[in-house]
Amino acid sequence: MGEFVSNIEKYAKMATEKPQDFGYWGDSDMFDTWGFTNIDQNRDSDALEKANFKYITEELMGFYPEDYRIETYNHWAVGSVDRLVCRVYEDGTDKKVIASSFYLAMEWLDKLDNYPVADEETYDKMIDDESIDSIDFWNYLNPGFVDIANNPDWASEVYYELDANMGVDVRYSGFKDDDVMMAIYQLQIWSPENFMEWYSFCDQNGLERPPFTANEISKYDTTQSELEFG
C-alpha cells in the first residue's frame, strides 16, 4: 500500500483544508465534504503533466461522475490552474467516512509516485500533438512557404516526414528551419509566395527548383509592373 492510501485520513484532512489567502466562490460543499486531489494541470504544464491529467480525470470521472469535477482557478505565476476536486467524505453521516472516490484519487497518486506516466498511449499522443503544434507555430513565424489552402493537414504531414523519413527527432530534440523547409520540399507542398526564398534554398542544397509557373509567381513578384503581367 502506497503512502497516499496508507495515510488516507491525513490526506483527506489536508484536502478539505482551505489554503490561506485562497479566494473561493464556488460550490458550498468545497472544503466541507469536497476537497483537492492534487491532480492538476496549468498553463505551463509539460506534455507529461497534461497527458496524466487528461487520462486520470477521464478515468475517474467515468467511474464516479457525480463525485468529481474540474475547477479552474486564476494563479499569479502560471495564469490559471485546472484542478480535479472530488468528494472526500460521504454525505449524511455523523462520522466522517472517506468516500471511495477519494480513495481512487489517492491510489492514482501512489501509482504516479512509483511510475510517472499514467498511460503511455495518451502521453505519446500528447507529445505528437505538441510537436505538430510547434511545426504549425513555425509557419506563424515563417509565413508563405506552405500551400496551406490545398494542404490543411500540412503540419501533421511535415511531422511524419521529419520523424519517419528524415530521422529528425522532433519529439525530444526539436527541429531547425532547414529541416522543415526540406520536409515541405520533399512533400511538394510549397507555396509560390516565397518563390525567391525557395529558389535560394534549392540552389544552396543542390535541389531542383519548384516548378512554379509565371502566373503563380506574378501574384507575388512585387518587382514586376502590372503592365508586364497584364
Steps between C-alpha positions, in 0.01 A plus 500: 500500500640837398552809711186684390262209562666386823471856633154556355356678806791743510462586131121524529544763769757686293275485193212671679704777663462829318842651425578839645437796270303277262188671374224253419150578375398156377273231640431505873606136542863592426723476809216323678437160341692579179866585454812498284649183349841647409433400139554824306618658180584862425582727208870406517455124552717276286367217282531244779298700751233579241478137390475374858230754581298407191521125553443495876214749505319322217537165672392618845209707374390198299486290818332758725359785286318650799806496725748698291513833325773713343533856627717773353672760718699811418862480606749786525794294364352274230184687404253224579483155654259219413446288809310177552295524818297217646271382772729427795239409763168329449194717554241443771717318754574605858854364475728615223506204262755532223340461158607231252565773245770652720659158547523461124662842459758416767567167332590692185744717693662182632529363145661820375738492794623162376488578127433852369308412182130427548449362148771460236264533203349826629847637574630409152203667334543812713866525393400449136234771526742746659761424233245567226400823675864609505524442124179695449650784709806493272269601218371789713858624531588417138185554293474444127696177453212251512196469277265472795182551299554174313672319788303567823677215683843615391645519854413135570645399163821692565528346847470149354751583226751631754454211739456202268696591190760757605603370842435833676406438863242777524345356817805539720761700309293744298580609144680762297351732239677310222351173627147630453588656165642169378193309617269748323715468187495120505123500547469755218253712696692821443340839438617739227452793737866474607628380165830688530574339837411161354735554207779602736438199726506259207813653349684478833403136546547383142130439447281553197295816533123463552315521166319825574326646195543858386137564587553373858812711544336811358257509793787552745781658296480865607803589286295465181262764370133435455531566124762230459260239633182662379 
